[in-house]
Amino acid sequence: MNIPGELRYSSDHEWIRVEGGRVVIGITDYAQDALGDVVFVQIPDVGTKVSAGATFSEVESTKSVSDVYAPVSGTVVEVNSALAANPELLNSDPYGDGWVCIIEMSNPAEVDALLDAAGYQALISG
């Protein structure tokens, strides 16, 4: 299971990469593996305000439909429109081309509540 050390993780299996006051968000390798083949990603609209822990997206796979939760609060400033035509990017490149959106954080301190790679490894190892 791939768990990049430079990212932070939520207990709901989202990852973030901090870029100044913004974060890039996606789902983890563990999450995409559990979902199976992704067939649709409902991406949020630019301008959507999100709260940490609240649902802001949905991923549909051949196995199930799963909510995606915001790891931090803020405003969606960019979305990965490539996922509309190629939802399988979540499976093939979850930490690269499979990112979901970028959020301008309203409370950067929320990053501190997220797991580091070791903490996330411990979470998924049970």
N, C-alpha and C positions, 0 to 999 in steps of 0.2 A: 504494500500500500504506500503510495507516494504522499508524503507530508512535508512540504517545503518548510525549512526552518525560518525563513524570513517573513512568513505570514502569521496572522492571528486567526483563531478559529472559534466558532460558537458551538455550544453543545447541541445545536440543531443541525450541525454539519455544513455550515457556510464558512467560507474563508474571506478574509479581507487583506488587501495590500494597501498600506497607508502611503499616500502620496501628498505630503503637505497637509492641507485641511480637507482633503478628499480621500475616499477609500474606493478601491475597485473591489467588487463583490462577486463571488461565484459559489458554486457548490463543490464540496470536497470530492476527492477521488473515491473515498469510502462511500459517499452518498450516491455518486453516479453508478458505482458498482452495484450497490444495493437496489437501485431503481431498475437496472437493466437498460435496454435500448430506449433512449429518449426519442419521442416522436413529436413533441410539441412543447414550446416554452412560452408562457404568457409573460411578456416583459412589461415592466411598469412604464407609464408615460413620463417623459421628461417634465419636471415641475412637480411631480408627486411628492408630498411630504410623507416621510415614514418615521415611525417610532421604533426604537430598539425593542426587539422581541415580537413585533407585529408582522403579520403576513404582508408581503408586497409583490409576490410573484407566485407562479404555479408551474410545476414541471409534470408533464404527462409522459409516462413510459408504457411499454408493453405490459408491465406488471401492475402499475398503479398511478394515481395522481397524488403528488406531494406538494405541500405548501413550502415556499421559501420565505424565511424570516429575516428581517433586517437586523444585522448584528449591531448597528449603531443608528442613532436618530439623525435626521437631516432631510435634504432635498435631492431627488434624483436629478442629476445634471447631464447625464449621458447614458444611453442604452446601447447594448450590443445588437443592432438590427440584423446582423448576420444570422442570429439564432432563429429568426423567422423562417428563413429558407433552409437553414442547416442546423436543426436542433441537436443533431448528433454530435456537434462540437462539444457539448457538455460531457459526452462519453469519451471522445477521442483526445481532448485537450482541456480538461477541467480547470487547469491553472493558467492557461494561455488564452487561446482563441475562444474558449468556452466561458469567458467571464459574462456576467449578466448585466450589471450596471455600475455606474459610478455615482456615489453620493457625496455631496458637500455636507460635512458633519456640522451639526448644530451644537454638539457636546463632545469634543475630542477626548475627554476624560473617559468616555464609555469604552474606548479601546482597551484601557487597563483592565476591564472586567473580563476580557476575552482570553481564551486559552492560548498559550504558546504551543509550539509543535510537540514538545514533550507531554504537556497536559492533554493535548488532543489525542496523542498516541495512547496515553493511559485510559482516556475515555472510551476509545473504540476497542481497546484490548479487554475491557470489562473488568 
